[in-house]
Amino acid sequence: MVGYWNDFERTFAAMDELRRKVQEALDGSAGWDGQDAPSSRGPAMNLWDAGGQLVLRADVPGMSESDVNVQLAQDVLTVSGQRRLTSPEGYSVHRQERTPMQFSRSFTLPCQVNGDGIAASLKDGVLTVTLPKAPESRPRQIAVKAA
């Protein structure tokens, strides 16, 4: 009877470990041990069509404009950046939960954009990139005539 109970406990312990690992993977926290390298996923980003332009917003807390890079190559927009963590001079770290982060995310744009009119701004940890559509990609109003 004791052997049966030990097998039962081991089975549930293995199931609990599997559940924990799956949850870590879904949370995006797998691989982070507080000292390790950057996330492969990167910050949360939204890209939407606002009629005459495309707009991208990305959460990049703790980064300045010099830490973020935005590039457009043909129809692919790439946003990359790096957050470095340093302690103030003369102080030692007792606990570090914020980790260094390096990311690079690329998006294939759904239409042609005017590369000269692209603007990017960073405010309160949110990067906003506006990409004006090329004239041939903008929606057009077509007049309907009576026959």
N, C-alpha and C positions, 0 to 999 in steps of 0.2 A: 504494500500500500504506500510506503514511503517513497519508493522509486517512481510510482505513478504520479505522486504529488510533485516531485522535483521536475519531472518532465513537463507537467502542466505549468509550473512556474517559469521554466525556461522558455516555453512556447510564448507565454504572455510577455515575458521580458523582451523576446525577439520582436514580437509584434509592436510593442511600445517603442522600441528603438527604430523600427521601420517607419512608424507613424511620425516620430520626431524628425527623422531625416527627410521624409517627404514634405513635412511642414516647413522645414528650413529651406528646402529647394523652392517651394512655392512662394515663400516670403522673400526670396532673393538674398537670404542671409547665409546661405551655404558657403563655406570657404572663408568666412570672416572669423578670425581669431583675435581680433583687436590689434594685431601687429602686422597683419598680412597685407598683401598687395591689394590693389584697387579692384573694385567691382567690374565685372565684364559688361554688366547691363548699363550702368550709368544712371544719371538723374532722369526723373520722369519728364517726358516731353509730350506736348500736344501740337499737332499740325492741322490747320483747318483752312478752308477756302472762305474768304470773306468777300466774295464778289469780284472786285477789281484787283485783289491781292491775296496772297497766301500769308498766313501768320503762323509762326512757330513760337511756342513758349516752353521754356525749360527751367526747372528748379535747380539752381546752382548755388546753394547756400555756402557762405564762407569763401566765395571766389570773387576776385575783382576782375575788371575788364581785361587786365593783362594776363589773367589765368585762363581766359576763354578764347577759342579760335573758331571762326565761322568761315567756311570756304564753299564756293559754288564752282563745280566743274561740269559743264554741259547741263544735264538735268539732275545732277546729284548734289544735294546739300549735305555738308558734313559739319557737325558741331563737335568740337573736342575741347578738353580742358583738364586741368590738374589742380587739386587742392593739396597744398603742403601744410603740414602742421609743425610748428616750432614752438617751443616754450620760451617765454621771455628770458632775456639774459639774466643770469644770477638765480634763476628759479629751477627747481627740479619738479618733474611730473610725478604726482602721486596716483593719479587715475586718468586714463585716457580712453574715453569711449568714442570720441570722434576719430575716425580713421582717415588717413590720407586717401585720396580718390583720384584716379585717372580714368578718363573715358574718351571714347570716340564713337559717335553714332552717325550713320549716313542714311539719308532718305532719298528715294527716287521721287522727284516732283511730278505731279500729275499733269502739268502743263508747262509751256515755255514761260520764263520770267524775264523781266528786264534787269539784267545784271547790274547796270549802272545805278538803278534806283533802290537797291537793297539797303536797308538800314537795320542796325542792331543796337539795342540799348540794354543796360543792366541796372535794375533798380530793386532794392530790397531782396536780393538773392534770386530774382527772376529775370532770366534772359528773354527778351522779346526780339524776334527777327521778323521784319516785314519784307515780303518779296512781291513787288508789283508785277502783275501779269503783263506779258508782252501783248501789244495791241491785237494780234491775231488770236490770242487765247482768251480775251475778255468776252463776256457775254454781250450779245448785240440785240437790240430791239429791232424786230422786223415789222415794217408797216404792212397791214393787210388792206388791200384795195378791193372795192366792190367790182364785181365782174359785169 
